[in-house]
């Protein structure tokens, strides 16, 4: 008889992080990061597509705010749902605006809030910049 207790299984929360230059090509890499991570974690195709779209909008705003510096991406899971985050060094919060129907930009926050279960911003832990996040519906 063995009196040693078997430890409970450790549940690891999946997470990927990536630091990128704040340049337009980083939007493509952000979409690929989300697609790859959510595919490996077993999410369905529609949620993967929506999450990649939301992350690309978040990163597009961060690229504009960071003006050639770096941004940091994080994709993880919270309450079984994908959580998408992007840090940029600017303290300026994104502004929700109404874009003219022929405008080429200005719809990012509208898209994010339409697809995400919840979305928002928070200051970074270091006090420099902000994190824009979106929790996707499952």
ABEGO torsion letter per residue (X at the ends): XBABBBBBBBBBBBBBBBBBBBBAAAAAAAAAAAAAAAAAAGBBAAAAAAAAAAAAAAAAAAAAAAGGBBBBBBBBBBGGBBBBBBBBABABBBBBBBBBAABABGAAAAAAAAABABBBBBBBAAGBEBBBBBBBBX
